[in-house]
Amino acid sequence: MEAYDFKGKTVIPFATSGGSSIKKACEDLKAAYPDVNWKEGKLLNRVSKQEIETWVKVSGKTAFGDASEIDAESVSRHFFV
């Protein structure tokens, strides 16, 4: 977060490990970076490639209206190396 200027940008946080909710982390991020347009985050533990691709598409449409430019398959590749 420190390396880029996210002011006015929409960010959808997610976590891929851990056994608890990401609620506290999201609250901390919102407090530390109030100029970011935060959307609801999600914990993505033990999910399939298809579930990640679906979440990316749905989250993108919710946050940005038209998610046609979001390549959900390439995003999910980062989880399944």
N, C-alpha and C positions, 0 to 999 in steps of 0.2 A: 504494500500500500504506500510505503514511503517513497518508492522509486518512480511512481507515476502520479499524474494529476487526475484524480477521479472526480473532481468538483463538477457537479451537475450531471455526472454519468449515472446510469442505472447499473447496479451490481446485485447479483443474486448469489449469496454465499452458499457454499456447500462443504461438507466434510465427508471423508471417505474412511475414517477410522474412528475408533472410540466407542464406548458403550453407552454413553449418555447423550442427552440432547445437545444441540448446538445453540440453544436459546441464549445462554449466558454469553457465548462468544459473539453472537449476533448483536446482543445488547451492548457489549463492549465496543464492537466495531462502530455501531451507530453513534455512540457517545464520543468516540475518538475522531470520527469523520462525519460530522453532521451535514456537510455540504454534498454528500453522496445520496443519490436516490436509491435507498435500500429496498429491496423486495424480500419476501419471505424466503428464508433459507431452508435447506433440507439436509438431513443426515442420510448418506447413501452407503450404508453398510450391507454387505452381502447381497448385492443386487446384480441382476443379469445385465448383459450388454443391452438387451432390448428395453429393460426398465430404465436404464440411464438415457438411452436415446429418446424414449417417450417423455421422460421428465424434462429433458433439454428442450424438446419441441413444445411441450405444453407450457413450460416456464417462459420460454421465449415469446410465445404468442400472448401470454398473459402480460408480460412486461413490455413488449415492444409492438404489439398489434400484429404485424406481419412477420413471422419468423422464417420466411422462405430463404433468407440468406444464412440461416444457422445450419451448419453441417453437423447434425447430431451424431452421425457415424464417426466423424473425425474426433469429436469431443469424447465419445465413449472409448475410443482407442487409447486414450491416456489412462484409462482405468484398467485396461486389459492388455498389458504389454507382454 
